Amino acid sequence: MFAQEIEVTGKKRTLGDQPAATSEIPVSDYAGRFETLEDILEKETSVRVKRYGGPGSQSSISVRGSNANQTNLYLDGIPLNNAVSGEANLADYNLDGVGSIQVFRSGQSSGFSGSAIGGSVNLVPERGESGTRLRLRGGTERTIDVAARAGGSRNPEEAEKEETEKAKVDPSLLDAMRAQWSVSGHTGRSDQTYKYRNNNGTPVFNTFDDHDDRRKNAWYRDDGFTGYASAGVGNTDLKILDDFTYRMHGVPGPGSRQTEKTHRELTRNTTGIGSDTRGLGVDWIRLETRAYYTYYRESFFDPLQEFSTSSPNSSGKLDVYGIHLMPSLYFPVAFQTIRFLFAEEREDYHQEIRNRLDQKTENVPARFRRHTSLHAEDEFSFFKKRLIITPSVRYELYRDEFPDFRFRSYSEFGNPEKRRIDYTNASLFSSIVLARISQAEFRFRAGGAKEERMPTFLELFGERGSVIGNSNLKPEKSESSEGGFSLVADRQPMSGEFSITLFRKNIRDMILFVPNSQFSLRPENVDAARITGVEASAKMFIMKRLRLYATYTYQRAINMSDVSYLKGKYLPLRPLHDLHSGLSIYAGKWEMGAEADFTGAVFRDRTNEYLSYQAGRWVYNAYLTFAPLGRGERELIFGLEMKNVLDQRMEDVIGYPLPGRTLYGTINYKF
């Protein structure tokens, strides 16, 4: 929970000190606007969000051409991906309790467990923003969202101003007390009955039966709560975090075959506690700890059997436990900091099959996974952090169990009920400050890493009636490298950040679901890929009146499979070009802005057939905000935003249309 607060020879280690390509996005930058987690993330270089519809729909993330289950999502260092499907649905997480979003494009920070072929994203909770904030948002398709947040902080300087005689503790102890807290809650609703073009299942060849239609069963209901608190005396802090989500939403199906009643219900609660002791017995040892428990309850309802005729309903529960120990050793004389991570985690998954009347018909055998992670990172820092070299090694051990002998036939080799696999990854990154002038720094970063991804429960053990499990699957493997320059400047009248990075990634033993019969699939290690590209970003703030940003990614993702008709083809849904740009003008209490986003052409299948080709698209957004009280400790912001101004008809996934023009309004009051 404290990965970005590590001291290095007496100074804080910031995200800018990371030798690999990283970025951090303050959520407060979007006050007064209707922006979801997906909207904010896709503005970053090399980050691609794939949506199955409008706000509240299934959404997944890809970094540098990776698959969604190769990218890790964390909440303050607590892993949110699970062993069942491997990928996290971004729509299941809200921004109301989040202070910033960290994006790690190569692996992840030293304080996180697991391995990440496709990088990782960490949601950092709001930590003590003073005051109370109320927000009301609403708009197209009967969308409404109400949220409230309150928080505060206390530090030793503030404690000195209080009357110590009223305190129930020793005055000398009161001077050292510090605390932060934040609580937030929200509720959101939307019908999402937007207009789209229905091709009746006959694209390209027959356009005569195409007609405008309304999206059905795409509604959602979302409620959430996030609480964070920390308190410390002397050199020790204790911290607690709780994040709760309850969601119900329709599962609409493809546009040419919409559903009426199919829906999903999710309840999730993540609780984490931790400590941070700076100076454990001696000044050069620091110990951080983290323990967490995540509770998932998910149900799928298909009362009209629109998706399945044999077992339309199901429910599953997943319990995830973990404990992390993160000691750090500081050796200023040797310009060296050694960080360790010892993690032990467990996942228990139970599933029930139900009929259309929601009566239980079968208990699927429980599935268990234990994960041990050992990580060591040795950071060398020279010339006042002008040169940073960081080698690291990570050992991962997985032990899976599926104790039901009825399913022995699901695997041709080995023992399908138990599986043990381990691997060791390594990385080496370096950062060199080429020039450091007053309020400006020019830096070069380079490095490489080896990462792997463990197969999921679905891939290993299958799903009765649809997926044949394969307990002989090997982990997916990746070797990546990167190198680039960055410039950070804060010299008035202009401040900004500029970066350009070249990257390369080779992925082997990629898992693909291959047809095993007319009605079933079997996962196999059959694919390979080579992904190369360049990512560039520029963010400028001129004379405190004009803000500009542009992020561009050129990415060439090629299938390197041994299958002749696939080798050399583009990987599906990986555009060559991806551009996000924006302009904001501040005029007194007004802010006016416009955005232009371009997503290049893609193929939507591995064979690159003509029918799967999707042309590139431009999407334009515009917004206007008014802050009559100014912006600061007390503010009232009125916002109006239009997305997809030109009403483009588009989709990320075949058959799942995205909304056209939408309009949203926001009232944000802080006091």
ZALOKOL-38321 format. One line per field, with one value per residue (C-alpha): residue in three letters; x, y, z. Coordinates in Angstrom, 3 decimals, padded with zeros to 6 digits. Example, Ala and Ser with C-alpha at 12.3 -4.5 7.8 and 13.67 -1.06 7.14 Angstrom:
% ZALOKOL-38321
vonu: (ALA_SER)
east: (012.300_013.670)
north: (-004.500_-001.060)
up: (007.800_007.140)
END
This chain:
% ZALOKOL-38321
vonu: (MET_PHE_ALA_GLN_GLU_ILE_GLU_VAL_THR_GLY_LYS_LYS_ARG_THR_LEU_GLY_ASP_GLN_PRO_ALA_ALA_THR_SER_GLU_ILE_PRO_VAL_SER_ASP_TYR_ALA_GLY_ARG_PHE_GLU_THR_LEU_GLU_ASP_ILE_LEU_GLU_LYS_GLU_THR_SER_VAL_ARG_VAL_LYS_ARG_TYR_GLY_GLY_PRO_GLY_SER_GLN_SER_SER_ILE_SER_VAL_ARG_GLY_SER_ASN_ALA_ASN_GLN_THR_ASN_LEU_TYR_LEU_ASP_GLY_ILE_PRO_LEU_ASN_ASN_ALA_VAL_SER_GLY_GLU_ALA_ASN_LEU_ALA_ASP_TYR_ASN_LEU_ASP_GLY_VAL_GLY_SER_ILE_GLN_VAL_PHE_ARG_SER_GLY_GLN_SER_SER_GLY_PHE_SER_GLY_SER_ALA_ILE_GLY_GLY_SER_VAL_ASN_LEU_VAL_PRO_GLU_ARG_GLY_GLU_SER_GLY_THR_ARG_LEU_ARG_LEU_ARG_GLY_GLY_THR_GLU_ARG_THR_ILE_ASP_VAL_ALA_ALA_ARG_ALA_GLY_GLY_SER_ARG_ASN_PRO_GLU_GLU_ALA_GLU_LYS_GLU_GLU_THR_GLU_LYS_ALA_LYS_VAL_ASP_PRO_SER_LEU_LEU_ASP_ALA_MET_ARG_ALA_GLN_TRP_SER_VAL_SER_GLY_HIS_THR_GLY_ARG_SER_ASP_GLN_THR_TYR_LYS_TYR_ARG_ASN_ASN_ASN_GLY_THR_PRO_VAL_PHE_ASN_THR_PHE_ASP_ASP_HIS_ASP_ASP_ARG_ARG_LYS_ASN_ALA_TRP_TYR_ARG_ASP_ASP_GLY_PHE_THR_GLY_TYR_ALA_SER_ALA_GLY_VAL_GLY_ASN_THR_ASP_LEU_LYS_ILE_LEU_ASP_ASP_PHE_THR_TYR_ARG_MET_HIS_GLY_VAL_PRO_GLY_PRO_GLY_SER_ARG_GLN_THR_GLU_LYS_THR_HIS_ARG_GLU_LEU_THR_ARG_ASN_THR_THR_GLY_ILE_GLY_SER_ASP_THR_ARG_GLY_LEU_GLY_VAL_ASP_TRP_ILE_ARG_LEU_GLU_THR_ARG_ALA_TYR_TYR_THR_TYR_TYR_ARG_GLU_SER_PHE_PHE_ASP_PRO_LEU_GLN_GLU_PHE_SER_THR_SER_SER_PRO_ASN_SER_SER_GLY_LYS_LEU_ASP_VAL_TYR_GLY_ILE_HIS_LEU_MET_PRO_SER_LEU_TYR_PHE_PRO_VAL_ALA_PHE_GLN_THR_ILE_ARG_PHE_LEU_PHE_ALA_GLU_GLU_ARG_GLU_ASP_TYR_HIS_GLN_GLU_ILE_ARG_ASN_ARG_LEU_ASP_GLN_LYS_THR_GLU_ASN_VAL_PRO_ALA_ARG_PHE_ARG_ARG_HIS_THR_SER_LEU_HIS_ALA_GLU_ASP_GLU_PHE_SER_PHE_PHE_LYS_LYS_ARG_LEU_ILE_ILE_THR_PRO_SER_VAL_ARG_TYR_GLU_LEU_TYR_ARG_ASP_GLU_PHE_PRO_ASP_PHE_ARG_PHE_ARG_SER_TYR_SER_GLU_PHE_GLY_ASN_PRO_GLU_LYS_ARG_ARG_ILE_ASP_TYR_THR_ASN_ALA_SER_LEU_PHE_SER_SER_ILE_VAL_LEU_ALA_ARG_ILE_SER_GLN_ALA_GLU_PHE_ARG_PHE_ARG_ALA_GLY_GLY_ALA_LYS_GLU_GLU_ARG_MET_PRO_THR_PHE_LEU_GLU_LEU_PHE_GLY_GLU_ARG_GLY_SER_VAL_ILE_GLY_ASN_SER_ASN_LEU_LYS_PRO_GLU_LYS_SER_GLU_SER_SER_GLU_GLY_GLY_PHE_SER_LEU_VAL_ALA_ASP_ARG_GLN_PRO_MET_SER_GLY_GLU_PHE_SER_ILE_THR_LEU_PHE_ARG_LYS_ASN_ILE_ARG_ASP_MET_ILE_LEU_PHE_VAL_PRO_ASN_SER_GLN_PHE_SER_LEU_ARG_PRO_GLU_ASN_VAL_ASP_ALA_ALA_ARG_ILE_THR_GLY_VAL_GLU_ALA_SER_ALA_LYS_MET_PHE_ILE_MET_LYS_ARG_LEU_ARG_LEU_TYR_ALA_THR_TYR_THR_TYR_GLN_ARG_ALA_ILE_ASN_MET_SER_ASP_VAL_SER_TYR_LEU_LYS_GLY_LYS_TYR_LEU_PRO_LEU_ARG_PRO_LEU_HIS_ASP_LEU_HIS_SER_GLY_LEU_SER_ILE_TYR_ALA_GLY_LYS_TRP_GLU_MET_GLY_ALA_GLU_ALA_ASP_PHE_THR_GLY_ALA_VAL_PHE_ARG_ASP_ARG_THR_ASN_GLU_TYR_LEU_SER_TYR_GLN_ALA_GLY_ARG_TRP_VAL_TYR_ASN_ALA_TYR_LEU_THR_PHE_ALA_PRO_LEU_GLY_ARG_GLY_GLU_ARG_GLU_LEU_ILE_PHE_GLY_LEU_GLU_MET_LYS_ASN_VAL_LEU_ASP_GLN_ARG_MET_GLU_ASP_VAL_ILE_GLY_TYR_PRO_LEU_PRO_GLY_ARG_THR_LEU_TYR_GLY_THR_ILE_ASN_TYR_LYS_PHE)
east: (000.000_002.981_005.019_005.713_006.761_010.160_013.006_016.290_019.240_017.026_014.852_011.514_011.555_009.163_007.630_009.999_012.941_011.673_014.151_011.385_008.671_005.980_003.405_001.047_-002.328_-003.940_-007.687_-008.287_-007.332_-010.785_-012.920_-016.052_-016.010_-017.702_-014.624_-014.477_-011.421_-011.455_-011.588_-008.577_-006.410_-006.838_-005.288_-001.909_000.687_000.602_-002.606_-005.522_-008.984_-011.404_-015.089_-018.176_-020.496_-021.018_-020.310_-020.735_-020.080_-017.357_-013.986_-010.466_-007.007_-003.985_-000.529_002.016_000.020_-000.490_-003.626_-005.984_-005.062_-001.372_-001.920_-002.158_-004.454_-003.763_-005.497_-002.705_-000.547_-003.352_-003.777_-007.235_-006.764_-007.875_-007.015_-010.442_-010.271_-007.056_-008.348_-009.925_-013.088_-012.347_-016.062_-016.106_-013.932_-014.804_-012.723_-014.485_-011.983_-008.946_-006.414_-004.131_-003.515_-000.036_000.830_003.870_004.512_007.324_006.397_005.527_006.872_009.075_006.308_003.841_003.500_003.250_004.571_003.172_003.902_001.717_002.664_000.407_-001.900_-002.089_-005.054_-003.804_-006.547_-007.107_-004.965_-006.243_-007.547_-008.913_-012.563_-015.784_-016.629_-020.126_-020.671_-023.719_-023.435_-026.105_-026.763_-027.769_-029.669_-030.981_-027.519_-027.148_-024.310_-024.166_-020.974_-019.620_-016.142_-014.666_-011.136_-008.477_-004.949_-002.957_000.774_003.139_003.074_-000.706_-000.495_001.744_-001.021_-003.531_-004.017_-002.015_-003.710_-006.909_-005.158_-005.216_-001.662_001.733_002.399_005.747_003.989_001.272_003.850_004.862_001.351_000.240_-002.879_-004.701_-008.210_-010.635_-014.095_-016.169_-019.356_-021.311_-024.345_-024.871_-027.631_-027.993_-030.298_-027.793_-030.495_-028.416_-029.003_-026.787_-026.748_-028.061_-026.696_-028.924_-025.878_-025.049_-022.194_-020.543_-022.320_-025.900_-026.481_-030.080_-031.489_-029.406_-031.438_-031.159_-031.960_-031.886_-029.513_-031.403_-030.469_-027.331_-028.405_-026.335_-026.772_-023.603_-022.920_-019.562_-017.675_-013.978_-012.344_-008.702_-007.010_-003.479_-002.075_001.468_003.590_007.355_008.720_005.740_002.533_-000.489_-002.825_-006.199_-008.090_-011.549_-013.130_-016.654_-018.584_-022.060_-023.044_-025.938_-025.924_-027.481_-025.517_-026.860_-025.324_-024.269_-026.155_-027.769_-028.980_-029.841_-030.959_-033.906_-033.311_-029.744_-027.849_-024.933_-024.664_-021.359_-020.471_-016.821_-015.091_-011.337_-009.841_-006.168_-004.189_-000.526_002.307_005.384_008.313_011.225_014.182_013.520_015.994_018.613_018.294_019.175_016.316_012.751_009.900_006.573_003.814_000.521_-002.277_-005.500_-008.698_-010.917_-014.427_-016.075_-019.637_-020.783_-024.032_-025.095_-028.820_-030.252_-033.947_-035.003_-031.999_-030.796_-027.144_-027.342_-029.932_-028.342_-027.215_-028.387_-027.674_-024.569_-023.064_-019.512_-017.642_-013.958_-011.973_-008.491_-006.067_-002.559_000.246_003.285_006.494_008.636_011.918_014.336_018.026_019.738_023.494_024.225_027.987_027.666_025.008_022.831_019.263_018.128_014.399_012.737_009.221_007.995_004.399_002.084_-001.359_-004.277_-007.399_-010.415_-013.069_-016.461_-019.127_-022.727_-024.676_-028.339_-031.345_-033.480_-035.540_-032.286_-032.428_-029.084_-028.456_-024.748_-021.787_-018.651_-015.615_-013.713_-010.491_-007.566_-004.392_-001.498_001.050_004.436_006.426_010.003_011.475_014.790_015.743_019.145_019.145_022.443_022.162_025.127_025.828_022.762_020.461_021.773_022.602_020.300_020.903_018.326_018.813_016.125_015.121_011.694_010.799_007.187_005.712_002.138_000.345_-003.085_-005.621_-008.847_-009.715_-012.355_-011.478_-014.555_-012.642_-009.532_-010.489_-010.146_-006.380_-004.475_-001.264_-000.235_-002.432_-005.310_-006.216_-002.955_-000.324_002.852_004.855_007.566_009.718_012.250_012.157_014.819_015.129_017.742_016.841_018.944_018.262_020.795_020.259_021.992_021.396_019.946_019.451_017.431_013.869_014.557_015.854_016.740_016.899_017.667_016.101_016.808_016.350_014.899_012.881_011.760_008.184_005.729_001.994_000.497_-002.494_-005.896_-008.355_-010.445_-007.432_-006.123_-009.322_-011.894_-015.604_-017.944_-019.744_-017.697_-013.957_-011.804_-009.142_-005.472_-003.319_-000.186_-000.216_003.046_003.183_003.264_006.751_007.936_011.250_011.027_013.358_012.970_014.955_014.051_014.413_012.316_012.352_010.646_010.682_009.040_010.417_007.782_006.000_005.935_006.080_005.672_006.751_008.029_009.060_009.788_010.435_011.202_010.080_010.195_008.454_008.678_005.981_006.154_003.807_000.748_-002.397_-005.148_-008.537_-008.566_-011.828_-011.843_-015.247_-018.340_-019.255_-016.060_-012.669_-009.297_-006.512_-003.090_000.324_000.330_000.970_003.911_004.147_006.662_005.581_007.699_006.858_007.491_005.496_005.695_003.922_003.928_002.100_002.478_001.022_001.672_001.285_-001.258_-003.782_-003.253_-002.843_-001.918_-001.358_-000.725_000.130_000.997_001.786_003.050_002.788_003.453_002.119_002.914_001.909_005.041_003.230_004.584_001.189_001.893_-001.377_-001.006_002.684_003.310_-000.308_-001.268_-002.573_-006.275_-007.423_-003.894_-003.889_-000.681_-001.456_-003.098_-003.310_-004.949_-004.706_-006.379_-006.458_-007.719_-008.057_-008.473_-010.238_-010.804_-013.275_-014.004_-012.273_-012.972_-011.497_-011.547_-010.114_-009.308_-008.620_-007.561_-007.559_-005.957_-007.363_-007.379_-008.194_-010.598_-009.409_-006.064_-006.390_-006.698_-009.600_-011.284_-014.544_-012.735_-011.119_-012.151_-011.135_-009.503_-011.667_-011.523_-013.536_-013.958_-015.020_-015.670_-016.270_-016.887_-016.537_-017.332_-015.954_-017.659_-015.759_-012.423_-010.397_-008.814_-009.875_-013.432_-014.812_-018.026_-017.605_-020.331_-019.376_-020.923_-019.367_-020.184_-018.539_-018.333_-019.438_-019.753_-021.920_-019.584_-020.966_-018.180_-017.326_-014.242_-015.486_-017.420_-021.141_-020.886_-021.651_-020.396_-022.546_-022.866_-023.122_-023.683_-024.106_-023.275_-023.493_-021.590_-021.897_-018.872_-018.874_-015.965_-016.006)
north: (000.000_002.311_001.470_005.079_006.469_004.803_007.013_006.869_008.170_010.569_011.681_010.463_008.151_009.663_008.113_010.209_008.349_005.054_003.883_002.314_004.177_005.278_008.021_009.296_010.931_013.143_012.489_016.069_017.267_016.086_017.871_019.201_016.604_013.245_011.020_007.320_005.212_003.985_007.550_008.683_005.629_005.593_009.075_007.599_006.405_002.681_002.182_000.730_000.304_-002.131_-001.500_-003.645_-000.631_002.682_003.704_000.797_-001.886_-004.538_-002.835_-004.223_-002.683_-003.477_-001.920_-002.056_-004.594_-007.078_-009.092_-007.959_-010.900_-009.941_-006.510_-006.279_-003.937_-002.955_-000.915_000.694_-002.375_-004.920_-007.149_-006.966_-009.496_-012.980_-016.521_-017.270_-015.239_-013.290_-009.923_-007.070_-005.331_-001.594_-000.827_-002.629_000.083_003.714_006.878_008.560_007.372_007.522_010.340_009.340_006.566_005.138_003.388_001.094_000.125_-002.357_-004.805_-003.063_-001.364_-003.239_-003.189_-005.270_-009.046_-011.147_-010.768_-008.530_-009.140_-006.189_-003.731_-002.686_000.026_001.066_003.003_005.176_006.178_009.774_010.410_013.230_015.945_018.445_019.385_017.925_017.475_016.868_015.945_015.497_014.284_013.456_013.276_011.303_008.004_008.912_008.801_010.115_009.800_011.231_011.172_012.632_012.664_014.028_013.966_015.652_015.399_016.243_016.754_017.686_021.372_021.461_019.557_022.227_024.797_022.818_023.072_020.167_020.324_019.068_016.049_012.697_011.929_013.274_016.683_015.528_012.597_014.842_016.877_013.774_012.579_012.594_011.305_011.240_010.079_010.042_008.530_008.590_007.066_007.163_005.780_005.751_004.728_004.715_003.128_003.304_002.940_004.769_004.648_002.471_000.979_-002.615_-004.661_-007.674_-009.923_-009.340_-006.817_-005.669_-008.054_-007.029_-003.476_-003.202_-004.527_-002.209_000.118_002.389_000.629_001.249_-000.613_-002.916_-004.328_-002.172_-000.541_-000.465_000.307_001.002_001.753_002.079_003.158_003.800_004.578_005.226_006.197_006.338_007.353_007.480_008.336_008.528_006.460_004.106_004.549_002.247_002.270_000.790_000.765_-000.511_-000.425_-001.735_-002.090_-003.396_-003.508_-004.831_-004.441_-005.918_-008.177_-006.933_-009.379_-008.426_-005.669_-008.019_-010.416_-008.367_-009.825_-008.818_-010.065_-011.364_-009.568_-009.797_-008.960_-008.302_-007.634_-006.942_-005.720_-005.222_-004.581_-003.914_-003.076_-002.232_-000.638_001.373_001.590_003.807_002.815_-000.709_-000.900_000.872_003.834_001.909_-000.632_000.131_-002.391_-002.104_-004.682_-005.273_-007.768_-007.877_-009.795_-009.432_-010.843_-011.441_-012.653_-012.753_-014.073_-014.439_-014.569_-015.716_-016.383_-016.496_-018.689_-016.128_-017.157_-020.795_-023.553_-026.121_-024.118_-020.511_-019.227_-019.469_-017.956_-017.879_-016.744_-015.961_-015.277_-013.785_-013.468_-012.104_-010.925_-008.937_-008.073_-005.362_-004.653_-002.057_-001.657_001.703_002.025_005.719_005.159_002.568_004.651_001.578_000.659_-002.967_-003.698_-007.054_-008.359_-011.568_-012.321_-015.233_-015.225_-017.641_-017.726_-019.996_-020.195_-021.914_-022.022_-023.198_-024.050_-023.011_-023.426_-020.649_-020.566_-019.898_-023.275_-024.908_-027.962_-028.603_-027.612_-027.239_-028.593_-025.868_-024.523_-023.281_-021.372_-020.504_-017.991_-017.268_-014.297_-013.422_-010.243_-008.481_-005.129_-003.479_000.213_002.022_005.801_008.027_011.754_012.943_010.554_011.614_007.978_005.180_001.514_-001.015_-004.772_-007.028_-010.686_-012.141_-015.747_-016.906_-020.200_-021.277_-024.306_-025.082_-027.655_-028.897_-031.895_-033.794_-037.049_-036.941_-034.504_-036.621_-037.147_-033.429_-033.829_-036.256_-036.074_-035.574_-034.997_-032.613_-032.239_-030.657_-028.564_-026.863_-024.462_-021.934_-019.525_-016.772_-013.378_-010.707_-007.100_-004.380_-000.712_002.425_006.143_008.870_012.609_014.117_017.705_019.366_023.114_025.277_023.866_021.592_018.042_016.035_012.285_009.102_005.768_002.266_-001.302_-004.719_-007.341_-010.945_-011.623_-014.567_-015.085_-018.047_-019.734_-019.041_-021.512_-021.392_-022.330_-025.026_-026.690_-025.681_-025.005_-027.971_-027.993_-025.270_-025.333_-028.444_-027.805_-028.294_-028.845_-029.058_-025.405_-023.537_-019.930_-017.272_-015.740_-012.278_-010.516_-006.746_-003.793_-000.038_003.175_006.842_010.441_012.655_016.362_017.938_021.731_024.304_027.603_030.268_031.274_027.628_024.313_020.824_017.244_015.684_012.094_009.676_005.957_003.095_-000.348_-003.958_-007.022_-010.690_-012.980_-016.771_-019.642_-017.395_-019.286_-019.546_-021.287_-023.760_-025.487_-029.023_-030.017_-028.337_-027.002_-026.885_-025.177_-026.269_-023.837_-024.462_-022.736_-022.052_-018.356_-015.957_-012.216_-009.464_-005.978_-002.934_000.716_004.227_006.284_010.055_012.507_016.253_018.121_021.906_024.679_028.153_031.369_029.623_030.243_027.531_023.804_021.447_017.731_015.129_011.438_009.372_005.663_003.847_000.133_-002.767_-006.015_-009.003_-012.634_-014.832_-018.159_-021.227_-021.580_-020.515_-018.690_-016.618_-015.778_-012.159_-011.083_-008.206_-009.094_-008.228_-004.906_-003.431_-000.242_001.005_004.592_005.909_009.642_011.563_015.342_018.175_021.918_023.879_027.658_029.377_032.737_033.900_031.522_029.790_026.835_025.789_022.660_020.358_016.897_015.030_011.292_009.107_005.309_003.689_000.923_-002.603_-006.166_-007.795_-011.369_-013.190_-014.055_-010.376_-011.148_-008.297_-008.784_-008.118_-004.851_-001.744_001.668_004.284_006.834_010.346_011.215_014.795_015.929_019.410_020.745_023.971_024.595_027.605_028.081_031.172_030.766_030.120_026.927_026.030_025.093_026.233_025.813_025.370_024.045_023.747_021.579_020.778_018.160_016.696_013.437_012.185_015.565_014.310_011.340_008.681_005.123_002.850_-000.278_-001.801_-005.399_-006.944_-006.595_-004.352_-000.747_002.242_005.294_008.174_011.787_012.145_015.159_015.352_017.995_018.170_020.146_019.841_021.643_021.615_023.288)
up: (000.000_000.188_-002.898_-003.874_-000.462_-000.108_001.094_-000.778_001.226_003.121_000.179_-001.080_-004.066_-006.572_-009.642_-011.762_-010.229_-011.625_-014.282_-016.417_-018.376_-015.920_-015.524_-012.827_-013.465_-010.781_-010.818_-009.611_-013.113_-014.256_-011.647_-013.307_-016.083_-016.723_-016.998_-016.109_-015.332_-018.946_-020.334_-018.317_-018.978_-022.744_-022.998_-021.955_-024.471_-025.343_-023.353_-025.287_-023.743_-025.361_-024.621_-025.175_-025.063_-023.312_-019.700_-017.298_-019.913_-019.850_-020.509_-020.570_-020.847_-023.001_-022.579_-025.415_-027.396_-024.566_-023.898_-021.153_-018.900_-019.192_-017.592_-013.796_-011.893_-008.269_-005.595_-003.556_-004.182_-003.557_-006.659_-008.266_-011.090_-010.132_-011.167_-012.672_-015.898_-015.347_-016.547_-014.614_-015.791_-015.517_-015.183_-011.827_-010.232_-009.593_-009.260_-006.351_-003.741_-006.039_-005.801_-008.680_-011.218_-011.805_-015.077_-015.263_-018.881_-018.131_-015.398_-012.144_-009.059_-006.586_-003.961_-006.015_-006.129_-009.280_-012.792_-015.542_-019.232_-020.185_-017.469_-014.619_-013.324_-009.664_-008.253_-005.391_-002.930_-001.959_001.133_003.224_000.872_003.387_003.156_001.812_-001.852_-003.277_-006.908_-009.099_-012.691_-015.226_-018.910_-021.964_-021.634_-018.168_-016.649_-013.111_-010.625_-007.089_-005.000_-001.776_-000.288_002.927_004.237_006.270_007.581_010.667_010.890_013.725_012.789_013.181_016.446_017.958_017.547_019.634_023.345_024.671_028.086_026.458_025.010_026.741_025.721_026.695_025.011_023.659_021.995_020.578_018.670_016.713_015.850_012.215_010.501_007.177_006.372_003.478_002.948_-000.217_-001.523_-004.754_-006.533_-010.295_-012.730_-016.521_-019.116_-022.032_-024.687_-027.281_-031.028_-033.265_-036.751_-036.765_-039.703_-038.951_-038.887_-042.558_-042.669_-045.920_-048.328_-047.566_-046.416_-047.636_-044.363_-042.170_-040.005_-036.954_-033.712_-029.977_-027.670_-025.315_-021.936_-021.585_-018.285_-015.116_-011.406_-009.453_-005.771_-004.053_-000.952_-000.299_003.031_003.848_007.103_008.449_011.802_013.058_016.031_015.917_013.043_012.577_010.561_010.613_007.603_006.673_003.369_002.447_-001.027_-001.683_-004.961_-005.735_-009.416_-011.466_-015.222_-018.317_-020.653_-023.994_-026.478_-030.020_-031.804_-034.320_-031.595_-028.540_-025.240_-023.080_-019.530_-019.208_-016.464_-014.036_-010.344_-008.562_-004.937_-004.115_-000.986_-000.605_002.827_003.443_006.560_006.756_008.625_007.751_010.181_009.191_011.311_012.575_015.435_013.334_010.985_007.832_007.958_006.932_007.124_005.337_005.675_003.920_004.590_002.581_001.925_-001.149_-001.249_-004.661_-005.185_-008.802_-010.309_-013.935_-014.766_-018.099_-017.339_-021.004_-021.920_-024.441_-024.005_-022.935_-023.092_-020.758_-017.683_-018.109_-014.581_-012.422_-009.320_-008.088_-005.023_-004.819_-001.662_-002.014_000.903_000.998_003.218_002.043_003.870_002.275_004.079_002.692_003.536_003.021_002.571_001.800_001.905_-000.874_-002.730_-002.511_-001.511_-001.416_-001.392_-000.809_-001.191_000.437_-000.541_000.206_-001.453_-001.787_-003.965_-003.341_-006.068_-005.756_-008.456_-008.677_-011.831_-011.759_-014.063_-015.528_-012.297_-010.414_-008.671_-007.946_-010.122_-009.574_-007.410_-009.509_-007.625_-005.803_-007.294_-005.226_-005.994_-003.704_-004.891_-003.349_-004.623_-003.659_-005.096_-004.610_-006.123_-005.717_-006.557_-007.091_-007.006_-007.825_-008.218_-006.276_-008.166_-011.567_-012.331_-011.133_-011.960_-010.776_-011.302_-009.867_-009.712_-008.976_-008.101_-008.514_-007.291_-008.072_-006.653_-008.110_-007.018_-008.568_-006.349_-008.274_-009.985_-012.244_-014.428_-014.924_-018.573_-019.154_-019.401_-021.564_-019.568_-015.956_-012.940_-013.684_-009.998_-008.853_-010.537_-009.348_-011.470_-010.698_-012.681_-012.153_-013.852_-013.994_-015.103_-015.426_-015.834_-015.678_-015.630_-016.393_-015.944_-018.957_-017.871_-014.800_-014.960_-012.628_-012.635_-015.615_-016.037_-019.143_-018.528_-020.476_-019.490_-020.789_-019.677_-020.267_-018.446_-018.618_-017.518_-017.501_-017.037_-015.232_-016.985_-015.448_-013.896_-017.063_-019.194_-016.862_-015.679_-018.273_-018.087_-018.439_-021.759_-023.444_-022.566_-022.232_-019.591_-020.361_-017.264_-019.420_-020.407_-019.973_-018.732_-021.411_-021.672_-022.629_-023.150_-023.460_-023.835_-023.999_-024.231_-024.396_-023.278_-021.031_-020.224_-017.227_-017.003_-014.765_-015.995_-016.287_-018.372_-019.518_-017.710_-019.060_-019.570_-022.782_-023.448_-026.270_-025.809_-028.188_-027.044_-028.190_-026.809_-027.833_-026.454_-026.689_-025.758_-026.022_-025.058_-027.653_-027.449_-030.349_-031.483_-030.112_-031.454_-032.804_-029.374_-027.303_-027.173_-025.796_-024.791_-026.333_-026.313_-030.037_-030.627_-030.558_-031.174_-031.797_-030.788_-031.594_-031.400_-030.236_-027.744_-027.416_-025.146_-024.581_-021.834_-021.545_-019.407_-020.832_-018.810_-016.596_-019.367_-021.934_-021.395_-024.243_-024.329_-027.003_-026.691_-029.740_-030.059_-033.122_-032.472_-034.831_-033.352_-035.581_-035.144_-035.152_-034.859_-036.632_-038.349_-041.927_-042.628_-039.430_-039.436_-040.362_-039.779_-037.523_-034.070_-033.798_-032.308_-032.163_-034.245_-035.827_-034.827_-031.672_-030.942_-028.110_-027.966_-026.112_-025.617_-022.597_-022.339_-018.969_-019.001_-015.450_-013.865_-017.175_-018.769_-022.352_-023.873_-026.872_-027.523_-030.722_-030.577_-033.483_-033.440_-036.454_-038.588_-037.142_-038.058_-035.662_-036.165_-036.422_-040.118_-041.213_-043.540_-045.396_-043.492_-040.218_-041.336_-039.401_-040.691_-038.516_-036.766_-035.331_-032.231_-030.999_-027.528_-026.110_-022.623_-020.711_-016.955_-014.782_-011.236_-009.703_-006.409_-008.070_-007.661_-004.345_-000.836_-001.556_-005.051_-006.993_-010.529_-013.157_-016.124_-019.497_-021.780_-025.180_-026.247_-029.835_-031.198_-034.809_-033.748_-035.169_-035.415_-034.187_-032.220_-030.563_-030.624_-033.509_-032.883_-029.813_-030.858_-028.887_-028.126_-030.563_-029.444_-025.692_-023.415_-019.693_-016.993_-013.684_-010.453_-008.165_-004.797_-002.347_001.054)
END
